[in-house]
Amino acid sequence: MGKQVETTLPGQKNLSVWLISLVLFTVVLTPRVMGLDSFVAIDEARWVYRSAFFWRAVLAGDFAQASAEAATPDVGETFASGVPAMWLGGLGLTAKYWLDADRPAGNLSDYLALVPEKTERISLDFYAWTRLAFVLWTSLFVVAFYLLLRQLVEPSIALLAALLLAFDPFFMGLSRLVHNDLTVCVAINLSLLTLLYYRWCSGGQTLEVFKTFRIWSMGWLLLAGVWGGLALATKPTALYLFVFVVFFLLFESGWPRRWVEWRQAMIEGIIFGAVALVTVMAVWPALWAAPVETLQLVLFHSGSGFESLDDPSPSLLPYPDNPVPQLGFLFYPTNWIFKSTLPLWLGLIGFIAAVKWGWFKSPRELSAESTPPTMWTVKWLAIFVVLFYLLLIPADTRDLRYALPTFPGLYVLAAVGIVGLMEKLSLKLAGATRLAGRSWARLAIGLLLVIQVVLGALYFPYYFNYLNPLVGGPWLAPHLIKVGAGEGLDHMAYYLNQKPNVADLTVATSLWDTFVPFYQGRYTKAHYDDEADYILIYLRQIQNRNPFPEFWPYFAARTPEHVVRLNGVDYAWLYPGPQLREVHGANFGNGLVLRGYRLDRWAAQPGQVAILTLVWGDTTPNTAGQVVKVTLNDESNHVWAEEIGPVLDPNGPSAVEGHYRLDLPADIARGDYPLIVSVDDISYQAGTLPVRALDQPAARIPLSANFGDVMLLAGADVKSTNNPGTFEIKLVWQARQRMSLSYTMFVHAVDTRGTIWGQIDRIPHLNGSELPTTQWQPGEWVMDTIQLTLKPNSPAGTYNLLVGVYDAQTGMRLPLMGGNNAENVVKLASITIPVKQ
């Protein structure tokens, strides 16, 4: 079987192929290298860190640790080892090391250690360089795709397919990220095309452009196995390639077959599989040192993250508690429709029409006997695409990213359809105009290429934003498919960074990795115990019903401070704090569930009214009017506040919340009080309510002394007592952020020469009891009352009262910010000791 391939080409034609390849590489690379630090995608940070960790393990010879599971043991990727992606990411980081003129002293391993394990703190320049490796990889792939494909289809079709693929918005978006999806797509398609070329090249034929390498036919089978192994070492979707390979080798020559042909197919399959397995072993150092343990980790170490689609709802339609339907077997077709482009549609329509109406000249074109075997190639690419999608449907996790390996094949089909469709239409137009039919076809194809390029350019640098306008993408897609991969969070950070007090603002978000690299303030997890000035909500979070279904209906009924809209779609919302805290396991019967609670401020205050909001789930008309009792108790079960009201407030902003007034007495002490919620005879502790001083206490001496940007001395009172030489000093402190160290405060009374005549060093107190700074919460006020007594022999005169803060373990004082005070102390006041009579 097979057609002899011409092994020599005229020098001019050979040169033109390489020139086209060079231009193609430049065209593909240019738009991808721009704005590589524009935004961070979901899950991308962990692959940057994994790449650095992987290379450090290899450089240290600790091969057993060279795996994604060893780098991030708390976040599993079921059978998604990502080894080629980590090799590739490490190459980008290595390039940064060699070209970084400001790099610190040390070797490459030391430099890679600068990539922090807390992935939200990875700097944007690390992203840019790591992504650059993937961008170069993509650009080389498109060129290789074109060179291989032009041996299997008409060169013009190969070039058109390569250009359309290169500028597909979805493909462009993934090709600029540090992730598995692009890597496995490249490996699968190079393996696929190499295998097809091997089958066509019976005998000892060489690839035209690569003739100097003298790669024989069997070499292409071995190379196909190598690419298959790289795909297998990347992601489990590579297994679908192996299913296709078995099918192709068995049935490429038709049915029935003679035993000799079956034997030949089995030998080829064994060679392909063996080479693939050897490749996996060769590129994965962890398999060299600990093969059994590594495979156990990969096969059984799974994790769930933001992308989780675990939803028992079988509904094909959206409803309030399920904003995005599951879609079932329609998931991939629906997602593909919203991410596809007009040229792809027209091309596939043209291809289907060509098949249906027999535009192809003869059955011979469907075999491998033609030169090049265009329709034979297209037939098998179509089978691969259909088979891949069919195998994706029953998978537990779904995302259109997993279908990326089908995009190159789809664009080959589309290119064939476009050429056929344009040729048919141009013949009709040529009869009505003076312009030649071929000219019409070139103009039409050029116009489609321009449309494809413009579609990508319009969404730069957020190519994931592309939603097919032909089907109402920006308006309809957010209600049917998952939208958002992190784009827009950089815009939200830029908005917050414009605030003059951004360094003191805490933002709660579920997407640390994608938001924090751009944000100049503080951050915490959404719906956690840490308090926040703002809550940042992302579209994908809403669609995933994270952290619970009623979370978004509650906030949607309120006015956000800022909304990020990109290309007609709202991606991110910013709401003022305090946090809406999640409640777990509070089931009150009849389906009534308490989901969360929120105070009108981040803490209740003694002697004031606190408004408590409870967010309920699965309410019905019968349960909505049930009576709820809310009590605030202490450890001795003393009730400090109590309120009774209905489950839902009929006048509330949303249909998921009830409101309860808690009158706190003035003598309630600072602390965290259990919040007990009762319905009928069922009671749960929903959480704790903090009682703190939120309003600044009055002080005669105003101050603004910022110690280490962690605590602020905002005021003081100084007065003498009945005991001569003893003074009562009140210090008004505020925590600016959480403190991991217990700091010691000191007050010195010094004379004009700097001699200390009175001193007290102690942990801050509140109401006579120690209150270590590790227990302070950002924003709360602490009034510390101190008795300072001067030495008995203190001479008469004037003394300055100085205050400072230090770490008792090291003796190091916290720096006084915003000044040149070398002693890092602030002067409170001057006191006078009169001359004794």
C-alpha positions in Angstrom: 0.0 0.0 0.0 1.2 3.5 -0.4 2.4 6.1 -2.9 6.1 6.7 -3.5 7.0 10.2 -2.3 9.3 12.4 -4.4 12.4 12.7 -2.3 13.9 15.7 -3.9 12.5 19.2 -4.5 13.7 22.0 -6.6 15.8 24.3 -4.5 13.5 27.3 -5.1 10.4 25.4 -3.9 12.2 24.0 -0.9 13.4 27.5 0.0 9.9 28.9 -0.3 8.6 26.3 2.1 11.1 27.3 4.7 10.4 31.0 4.1 6.7 30.3 4.6 7.5 28.5 7.8 9.6 31.3 9.1 6.9 33.9 8.3 4.3 31.6 9.9 6.4 31.3 13.1 6.8 35.1 13.3 3.1 35.6 12.7 2.1 33.1 15.4 4.7 34.3 17.9 4.2 38.1 17.7 0.7 38.5 19.2 1.5 35.9 21.9 4.5 37.5 23.4 2.7 40.7 24.1 1.1 41.2 27.5 2.3 38.0 29.1 2.0 39.5 32.5 -1.5 40.9 31.9 -3.5 38.5 34.1 -3.2 35.2 35.9 -5.4 32.3 35.1 -7.0 29.9 37.6 -4.7 27.0 38.6 -1.8 28.6 36.6 0.2 29.6 39.7 0.6 26.1 41.0 2.1 25.0 37.6 4.7 27.8 37.8 5.6 26.6 41.3 5.6 23.0 40.3 7.9 23.8 37.4 10.4 25.4 39.8 10.1 22.6 42.3 10.5 19.9 39.7 13.7 21.4 38.3 15.2 21.9 41.7 14.6 18.3 42.5 16.2 17.2 39.3 19.2 19.6 39.8 19.6 18.2 43.3 19.5 14.6 42.1 16.4 14.0 44.3 14.5 12.4 41.5 11.8 10.9 43.7 10.6 14.4 44.4 10.4 15.4 40.7 6.6 15.2 40.4 3.6 17.6 40.6 2.3 15.6 43.6 5.5 16.1 45.5 5.4 19.8 44.8 1.8 20.4 45.9 0.8 17.4 48.0 -2.4 19.1 49.2 -3.7 19.6 45.6 -4.0 16.5 43.6 -4.3 16.1 39.8 -5.7 12.7 39.1 -3.4 11.1 36.6 -2.4 14.5 35.3 1.3 14.3 35.9 2.2 17.3 33.7 5.8 16.3 33.3 6.4 17.9 29.9 4.7 21.0 31.2 7.1 21.2 34.1 10.1 20.7 31.9 8.8 23.4 29.6 8.0 25.8 32.5 11.5 25.2 34.0 13.1 26.1 30.7 11.3 29.5 30.8 12.5 30.0 34.4 16.1 29.0 33.4 16.0 31.6 30.6 15.0 34.2 33.2 17.9 33.2 35.4 20.5 33.6 32.7 19.1 36.9 31.4 18.2 38.5 34.8 20.9 41.1 35.3 19.6 41.8 38.9 19.5 38.2 40.0 20.9 37.5 43.5 24.1 35.5 44.0 23.6 31.8 43.8 23.1 29.0 41.3 20.1 28.1 39.2 18.6 26.0 42.0 18.9 28.9 44.4 17.2 31.1 41.9 14.3 28.7 41.4 13.8 28.7 45.2 12.7 32.3 44.8 9.4 31.0 43.4 7.4 31.0 46.6 5.4 28.0 47.8 2.6 30.5 48.7 1.7 30.7 45.0 -0.3 33.9 45.4 3.0 35.7 46.0 4.6 34.6 42.7 5.7 37.8 41.0 4.4 38.7 37.5 7.9 38.5 35.9 8.0 34.8 36.8 4.7 34.3 35.0 5.9 36.2 31.9 9.1 34.1 31.5 7.4 30.8 32.3 4.7 31.6 29.8 7.3 32.6 27.2 8.4 28.9 27.0 4.9 27.8 26.2 4.4 30.6 23.7 7.6 29.5 21.8 6.4 25.9 22.1 3.1 26.8 20.5 4.7 28.8 17.7 7.0 25.9 16.9 4.1 23.5 17.0 2.0 25.5 14.5 5.0 25.5 12.1 5.5 21.7 12.6 1.8 21.2 12.2 1.9 23.0 8.8 5.0 21.2 7.6 3.6 17.8 8.5 0.1 18.6 7.3 1.3 19.8 3.9 2.6 16.3 3.2 -0.9 14.9 3.9 -3.2 17.6 2.3 -2.8 20.3 -0.3 -0.2 22.8 0.9 -2.7 25.7 0.5 -5.1 23.8 2.8 -2.3 23.1 5.3 -1.4 26.8 5.5 -5.0 27.9 5.8 -5.6 25.4 8.6 -2.4 26.5 10.4 -3.4 30.2 10.3 -7.0 29.6 11.3 -5.8 27.5 14.3 -3.1 29.9 15.3 -5.7 32.8 15.6 -8.5 30.8 17.2 -9.3 32.9 20.4 -9.7 29.8 22.6 -6.5 28.2 21.3 -4.6 31.5 21.6 -5.8 31.9 25.2 -4.6 28.5 26.3 -1.3 28.8 24.3 -0.3 31.7 26.6 -0.7 29.9 29.9 1.4 27.6 32.0 -0.8 24.6 32.0 -1.2 21.0 30.8 -3.8 21.6 28.1 -1.7 23.2 25.4 1.1 20.7 26.1 -1.1 17.6 25.7 -2.7 19.1 22.6 0.7 19.6 20.9 1.9 16.1 21.7 -1.4 14.4 20.7 -1.6 16.2 17.3 2.1 15.7 16.4 1.7 12.0 17.3 -1.4 11.8 15.2 0.0 13.5 12.1 3.3 11.6 12.4 1.3 8.3 12.5 -0.8 9.3 9.5 2.4 10.2 7.6 4.0 6.9 8.6 1.1 4.9 7.2 1.2 6.8 3.9 4.9 6.5 3.6 5.2 2.8 2.8 8.8 1.9 2.0 11.8 4.0 2.7 10.5 7.4 2.0 11.6 10.7 3.6 9.7 13.8 4.5 10.3 16.3 1.7 11.5 19.3 3.7 13.4 17.1 6.2 15.2 15.0 3.6 18.7 15.8 4.9 17.9 13.9 8.1 17.1 10.7 6.2 14.3 9.7 8.5 12.9 6.4 7.2 9.4 5.3 7.3 9.8 3.2 10.5 11.3 6.3 12.1 8.0 8.1 11.8 6.3 5.3 13.7 8.9 5.6 16.4 8.5 9.4 16.5 4.7 9.0 16.7 5.3 6.8 19.8 7.6 9.4 21.3 4.9 12.2 20.9 2.3 9.8 22.3 4.5 9.1 25.3 4.9 12.8 25.9 1.1 13.2 25.8 0.7 10.3 28.2 3.2 11.9 30.6 1.1 15.1 30.5 -2.6 14.3 31.0 -5.1 11.4 31.0 -6.8 12.6 27.8 -3.8 11.2 26.0 -5.4 7.8 26.5 -8.0 8.7 23.9 -5.1 9.0 21.4 -4.2 5.4 22.1 -7.8 4.3 21.5 -7.7 6.0 18.1 -4.3 4.5 17.3 -5.6 1.0 17.9 -8.7 1.7 15.8 -6.6 3.3 13.0 -4.0 0.5 12.8 -6.6 -2.2 12.7 -9.1 -0.7 10.3 -7.1 1.8 8.1 -7.0 -0.7 5.3 -10.6 -1.7 5.6 -12.5 -4.9 6.8 -12.1 -7.9 6.6 -8.4 -8.3 6.8 -5.9 -11.1 6.3 -3.9 -12.5 9.2 -0.7 -11.0 7.9 -2.4 -7.6 8.0 -3.7 -8.2 11.6 -0.2 -9.2 12.6 1.3 -6.1 11.0 -1.2 -3.9 12.8 -0.4 -5.6 16.2 3.3 -5.2 15.7 2.9 -1.5 14.8 0.7 -1.0 17.8 3.1 -2.8 20.1 6.0 -0.6 18.8 4.0 2.6 19.2 2.9 1.6 22.8 6.4 0.4 23.8 8.1 3.6 22.5 5.4 5.7 24.3 6.1 3.9 27.6 9.8 4.2 27.3 9.3 7.9 26.6 7.3 8.3 29.7 10.0 6.6 31.7 12.7 8.7 30.1 11.2 12.2 30.7 9.9 11.5 34.3 12.7 11.3 36.8 10.4 10.3 39.6 9.9 7.0 37.8 13.7 6.4 37.8 13.9 6.5 41.6 10.5 5.5 43.0 8.3 4.1 40.2 5.8 2.3 42.4 5.3 5.2 44.8 5.1 7.8 42.0 2.4 5.8 40.1 0.4 5.3 43.3 0.5 9.1 43.9 -0.6 9.9 40.4 -3.3 7.3 40.2 -4.8 7.7 43.6 -3.9 11.3 44.7 -6.9 13.4 43.6 -8.0 16.8 44.7 -10.8 19.2 44.1 -10.5 22.9 43.5 -12.2 25.9 42.0 -12.9 23.9 38.8 -15.0 21.3 40.6 -18.2 20.4 38.7 -19.5 18.0 41.3 -23.2 18.8 41.1 -25.9 16.2 41.4 -28.4 18.2 39.5 -29.3 16.6 36.2 -31.2 19.7 35.0 -30.6 20.9 31.5 -32.0 24.3 32.3 -30.8 27.0 34.7 -32.8 28.0 37.7 -32.0 30.3 40.7 -30.2 27.7 42.8 -28.4 26.3 39.7 -27.2 29.2 37.6 -25.5 27.0 35.0 -27.1 23.7 33.8 -25.2 20.5 33.8 -26.2 19.9 30.1 -25.2 16.2 30.2 -24.2 14.9 26.8 -24.8 18.4 25.4 -22.0 19.9 27.5 -19.2 19.8 24.9 -21.4 20.8 21.9 -22.8 23.8 23.8 -19.5 24.9 25.0 -17.9 24.5 21.6 -20.7 26.6 19.9 -20.0 29.5 22.3 -16.2 29.3 21.7 -16.2 28.7 17.9 -15.7 31.3 15.3 -17.4 32.2 12.0 -14.6 30.9 9.8 -14.8 27.6 11.6 -18.5 27.4 11.2 -18.4 28.2 7.5 -15.6 25.7 7.0 -17.3 22.8 8.7 -20.6 23.7 6.8 -18.6 23.6 3.6 -17.0 20.3 4.5 -20.3 18.7 5.3 -21.8 20.0 2.1 -18.8 18.7 0.1 -19.3 15.3 1.5 -23.1 15.3 1.1 -23.2 16.5 -2.4 -20.1 14.7 -3.7 -17.9 17.7 -4.5 -14.8 15.4 -4.2 -14.0 14.0 -7.6 -13.6 10.3 -7.0 -13.6 7.6 -4.3 -9.8 7.4 -4.9 -9.5 10.7 -3.0 -10.7 8.9 0.1 -7.8 6.5 0.0 -4.1 6.9 0.7 -3.2 6.4 -3.0 -3.6 10.1 -4.0 -0.8 12.6 -3.7 -1.1 14.1 -1.3 -3.8 12.0 0.3 -6.0 14.9 1.3 -9.3 13.2 1.7 -7.8 10.1 3.2 -6.2 12.4 5.8 -9.4 14.3 6.4 -11.4 11.2 6.8 -9.1 9.9 9.6 -8.9 13.3 11.3 -12.7 13.5 11.3 -12.8 10.0 12.9 -10.3 11.2 15.5 -12.3 14.3 16.4 -15.6 12.4 16.7 -14.0 9.6 18.7 -12.3 12.0 21.0 -15.5 13.9 21.8 -17.4 10.6 22.4 -14.8 9.5 24.8 -15.0 12.8 26.7 -18.7 12.7 27.3 -18.8 10.1 30.1 -15.8 11.7 31.9 -16.4 12.8 35.5 -14.9 16.2 35.1 -15.7 18.4 32.1 -14.2 21.5 30.6 -13.8 22.5 27.0 -10.0 22.7 27.7 -10.0 19.0 27.7 -11.2 19.0 24.1 -8.4 21.3 22.8 -6.6 18.4 21.0 -9.6 18.3 18.6 -9.2 21.9 17.5 -6.3 21.3 15.0 -8.3 18.5 13.3 -11.4 20.6 13.2 -9.5 23.4 11.5 -8.2 21.0 8.9 -11.7 19.9 8.1 -12.7 23.6 8.1 -9.9 24.5 5.7 -10.9 21.8 3.3 -14.5 23.0 3.5 -13.6 26.6 3.0 -11.5 25.9 0.0 -14.3 23.7 -1.5 -17.0 26.1 -0.7 -15.2 29.2 -2.0 -14.3 27.4 -5.2 -17.9 26.6 -5.8 -19.2 30.0 -5.0 -16.4 31.7 -7.0 -17.3 29.8 -10.1 -20.8 31.3 -9.9 -19.5 34.8 -9.2 -16.9 34.6 -12.0 -19.7 34.1 -14.5 -21.4 37.2 -13.4 -18.3 39.4 -13.1 -15.0 40.0 -14.9 -13.0 38.8 -12.0 -11.6 35.3 -12.3 -13.0 32.6 -10.2 -9.7 31.8 -8.5 -9.4 35.5 -7.5 -12.8 35.4 -5.9 -11.8 32.4 -3.9 -8.6 34.0 -2.7 -10.4 37.2 -1.7 -13.0 35.2 0.2 -10.5 33.1 2.0 -8.4 36.2 2.8 -11.5 37.8 4.3 -12.2 34.8 6.5 -8.5 34.9 7.7 -8.9 38.6 8.5 -12.1 37.9 10.5 -10.3 35.2 12.5 -7.4 37.5 13.2 -9.7 40.4 14.2 -11.7 38.2 16.5 -8.5 37.4 18.4 -7.2 41.0 18.4 -10.5 42.3 19.8 -10.1 40.2 22.9 -6.4 40.9 23.6 -5.1 39.9 26.1 -8.2 38.1 27.5 -8.7 35.6 24.8 -10.9 33.5 27.1 -13.4 36.3 27.0 -14.3 35.4 23.4 -17.9 34.2 23.2 -19.5 33.7 19.8 -21.6 36.7 19.0 -23.5 34.8 16.4 -25.3 32.9 19.1 -25.6 35.8 21.5 -22.5 34.7 23.4 -21.9 37.7 25.8 -25.6 37.6 26.8 -26.5 33.9 26.7 -23.3 32.1 27.5 -23.0 33.0 31.2 -26.4 31.3 31.8 -25.4 28.1 30.0 -21.6 27.5 30.4 -18.8 28.2 32.8 -17.2 31.6 32.0 -14.1 33.2 33.4 -10.6 32.0 33.9 -9.2 34.8 36.1 -9.5 37.7 33.6 -10.8 40.9 35.0 -9.3 40.4 38.5 -6.3 42.5 37.5 -8.8 45.3 36.7 -10.3 45.0 40.1 -6.9 45.1 41.7 -6.1 48.3 39.7 -9.3 49.9 40.9 -8.4 49.1 44.6 -4.8 50.2 44.1 -6.0 53.7 43.4 -7.4 54.1 46.9 -5.1 56.2 49.1 -5.3 53.7 52.0 -4.9 50.5 49.8 -2.1 49.2 52.0 -4.6 49.0 55.0 -7.4 47.4 53.0 -8.1 43.7 53.3 -10.0 42.0 50.4 -11.6 38.6 50.9 -11.5 36.4 47.7 -11.6 32.8 46.8 -9.0 33.4 44.0 -5.8 34.4 45.7 -3.5 33.3 43.0 -5.2 35.3 40.3 -5.9 38.5 42.2 -3.1 39.0 44.7 -0.2 39.4 42.2 -1.8 42.7 41.1 -3.1 43.9 44.5 -1.1 46.2 46.8 -3.1 45.6 49.9 -3.9 42.8 52.2 -6.0 39.7 51.5 -7.8 36.8 53.1 -10.1 33.9 52.1 -13.7 34.7 51.4 -16.3 33.5 53.9 -13.5 32.6 56.4 -13.1 33.9 60.0 -10.7 36.6 59.1 -12.4 39.9 58.6 -12.2 42.0 55.4 -13.0 45.5 54.2 -14.2 44.1 50.9 -15.6 40.9 49.4 -14.6 40.1 45.9 -16.9 37.8 44.0 -16.0 36.3 40.6 -18.4 35.0 37.9 -17.0 31.5 37.9 -17.5 31.4 41.7 -21.2 32.3 41.2 -21.6 29.6 38.5 -19.9 27.0 40.7 -22.3 28.1 43.6 -19.2 28.7 45.8 -19.3 28.6 48.8 -23.1 27.8 48.9 -26.0 28.5 46.5 -27.5 31.4 48.5 -24.2 33.3 48.6 -24.8 35.1 45.3 -28.6 35.8 45.7 -27.7 37.5 49.0 -25.1 39.8 47.5 -27.0 40.3 44.2 -29.7 42.1 46.1 -27.1 44.7 47.2 -25.3 47.4 45.3 -21.6 46.6 44.6 -19.0 49.4 44.9 -17.4 48.3 41.6 -18.1 45.9 38.8 -15.5 44.8 36.2 -17.1 44.3 32.7 -15.2 42.9 29.8 -16.6 42.6 26.3 -20.2 42.9 27.5 -19.9 40.3 30.4 -19.7 41.2 34.1 -16.8 39.2 35.6 -16.2 40.5 39.1 -18.1 42.4 41.8 -16.7 44.2 44.8 -18.8 44.6 47.9 -18.0 46.3 51.2 -17.4 44.1 54.2 -17.9 42.5 56.6 -17.7 38.9 55.6 -20.7 36.6 55.2 -19.5 33.6 57.2 -20.4 30.1 56.2 -22.2 27.7 58.5 -21.8 23.9 58.2 -24.2 21.2 59.1 -27.0 23.4 60.6 -30.1 21.4 59.5 -33.3 22.3 61.2 -35.6 19.7 59.7 -38.1 20.0 56.8 -35.2 20.9 54.5 -34.4 24.1 56.3 -30.7 24.8 56.4 -28.7 27.7 57.9 -26.0 28.6 55.3 -24.3 31.7 56.8 -24.4 34.7 59.1 -23.3 38.3 58.9 -23.1 41.3 61.2 -23.7 44.9 60.1 -20.1 45.5 61.2 -17.3 43.1 61.6 -17.8 43.0 65.3 -20.5 43.9 67.9 -19.7 46.7 70.4 -20.6 46.9 74.1 -23.6 49.1 74.8 -24.7 49.2 71.2 -27.1 47.4 68.9 -25.8 44.8 66.5 -27.9 43.7 63.5 -27.4 40.1 62.7 -28.4 38.6 59.3 -28.9 34.9 58.9 -28.9 33.4 55.3 -31.1 30.4 54.9 -31.2 27.6 52.3 -34.0 25.4 51.0 -36.8 27.4 52.5 -40.4 26.8 51.7 -43.5 28.8 52.4 -44.0 26.6 55.5 -40.5 27.0 56.9 -40.1 30.7 55.9 -42.4 31.8 58.7 -41.1 29.6 61.5 -39.8 31.3 64.6 -36.1 31.6 65.1 -34.4 32.4 68.5 -30.9 33.9 68.4 -28.9 34.0 71.6 -25.5 35.3 72.5 -24.0 33.3 75.4 -20.8 33.1 77.3 -19.0 30.0 78.5 -21.1 30.0 81.7 -24.3 30.0 79.5 -25.1 33.5 80.7 -27.3 35.1 78.0 -26.0 38.6 77.0 -28.4 39.2 74.1 -31.4 37.4 72.7 -33.8 38.0 69.8 -36.8 36.1 68.3 -38.1 36.5 64.8 -39.2 34.7 61.6 -36.8 32.7 59.4 -37.1 35.0 56.5 -37.6 38.8 56.7 -40.5 39.5 54.3 -39.1 43.0 53.8 -35.5 41.9 53.4 -33.5 42.8 50.3 -33.4 39.1 49.2 -35.5 36.1 49.6 -32.8 34.1 51.5 -32.3 36.2 54.6 -33.7 37.0 58.1 -32.7 39.9 60.3 -32.3 40.0 64.1 -31.6 42.8 66.5 -29.1 42.1 69.3 -28.9 44.7 72.2 -25.6 44.3 73.9 -25.2 45.7 77.4 -22.4 48.1 78.1 -20.7 45.8 80.6 -20.1 42.9 78.1 -16.4 42.1 78.0 -14.3 41.8 74.9 -14.4 38.3 73.6 -15.8 35.9 71.1 -19.3 34.7 72.1 -21.1 31.6 70.9 -23.9 32.4 68.5 -26.8 29.9 69.2 -29.6 29.6 66.6 -32.7 27.6 67.6 -35.8 26.6 65.6 -38.3 24.7 67.6 -36.4 22.3 69.7 -33.3 22.1 67.4 -30.3 24.3 68.3 -26.9 24.8 66.6 -24.0 27.0 67.3 -23.7 28.8 64.1 -20.4 30.4 65.0 -19.0 33.1 67.2 -19.7 36.8 67.3 -16.7 39.0 68.2 -17.3 41.8 70.7 -14.7 44.5 70.2 -14.2 48.3 70.5 -14.6 49.6 67.0 -14.9 53.3 67.8 -11.8 55.2 68.7 -11.7 56.1 72.4 -11.4 59.7 73.3 -7.9 60.9 74.3 -6.6 64.4 75.2 -3.3 63.9 73.3 -3.9 63.0 69.6 -1.1 60.9 68.1 -0.5 59.0 64.8 2.5 56.8 65.6 2.7 53.9 63.2 4.9 51.1 64.6 6.1 48.7 62.0 2.9 49.1 60.0 1.3 46.6 62.4 0.1 48.8 65.3 -0.9 52.4 65.6 -0.7 54.6 68.7 -3.5 57.0 68.0 -3.8 58.9 71.3 -2.9 59.1 75.0 -4.0 60.6 78.4 -1.5 61.5 81.1 -2.5 62.6 84.6 -0.9 62.6 88.0 -2.2 60.5 90.9 -2.5 61.0 94.6 0.8 59.2 94.9 3.6 61.6 94.3 5.8 60.6 91.4 3.2 58.2 90.0 1.3 59.0 86.8 -1.6 57.2 85.1 -1.1 56.9 81.4 -3.7 55.7 79.0 -2.5 54.5 75.5 -5.0 54.2 72.7 -3.8 51.5 70.3 -5.2 50.1 67.0 -4.2 46.9 65.2 -3.4 47.6 61.6 -3.0 43.9 60.7 -2.8 40.5 62.3 0.4 40.0 64.3 2.2 36.7 64.7 4.5 38.0 67.4 3.6 39.1 70.9 5.1 42.5 71.2 6.1 44.3 74.4 5.3 48.0 74.9 7.5 50.3 77.0 7.1 53.7 78.5 10.2 55.7 79.6 10.4 58.9 81.6 13.7 60.6 80.6 15.3 63.9 81.5 16.8 66.3 79.1 20.1 64.3 79.1 18.3 61.1 78.2 18.7 59.5 81.5 15.8 57.1 82.3 14.1 57.9 85.7 11.0 55.8 85.3 10.3 52.8 83.1 7.7 50.1 82.5 7.9 47.2 80.0 4.9 44.9 79.6 2.5 43.1 77.3 -0.4 45.4 76.5 -3.4 45.1 78.9 -7.1 45.7 78.5 -9.4 46.2 81.5 -6.5 45.0 83.8 -5.8 41.8 82.0 -3.1 40.9 79.5 -4.1 41.1 75.9 -1.1 40.0 73.7 -0.9 41.6 70.3 -1.3 38.1 68.7 -4.9 38.3 69.8 -5.6 41.7 68.4 -7.7 41.9 65.3 -7.2 44.5 62.5 -9.3 47.6 63.1 -10.1 47.1 66.8 -9.1 49.6 69.5 -7.3 48.7 72.7 -7.1 51.1 75.7 -4.2 50.2 77.9 -4.0 51.9 81.3 -0.5 52.1 82.9 0.8 53.2 86.3 4.3 54.7 85.9 6.2 55.5 89.0 9.5 57.5 88.9 12.4 56.5 91.0 12.3 57.7 94.6 15.4 59.9 94.1 14.2 61.5 90.9 15.3 65.2 90.9 12.8 67.9 90.4 12.4 69.0 86.8 10.8 68.2 83.5 10.7 64.6 82.1 9.6 63.4 78.6 7.4 60.4 78.4 8.5 58.2 75.5 6.7 55.1 74.1 8.0 52.3 71.9 7.4 48.7 71.0 9.8 45.8 70.7 10.0 42.0 70.3 11.0 40.6 73.7 12.7 37.6 72.1 15.2 39.6 70.1 15.1 43.0 71.7 14.5 44.6 68.3 12.2 47.6 68.3 9.5 48.1 65.8 10.4 50.9 63.5 8.5 54.2 63.8 7.2 54.6 60.2 7.3 57.9 58.4 10.1 59.6 60.3 13.8 59.7 61.0 13.6 58.7 64.7 16.6 56.5 65.3 15.3 55.5 68.7 11.9 54.4 67.3 10.0 56.1 70.1 7.2 58.6 70.2 6.9 61.4 72.7 3.6 61.5 74.6 4.0 64.5 76.8 6.2 66.2 79.4 5.7 65.8 83.1 7.1 68.0 85.9 8.3 67.0 89.3 8.2 70.0 91.5 10.9 71.0 93.9 10.3 69.6 97.3 9.3 72.2 99.9 
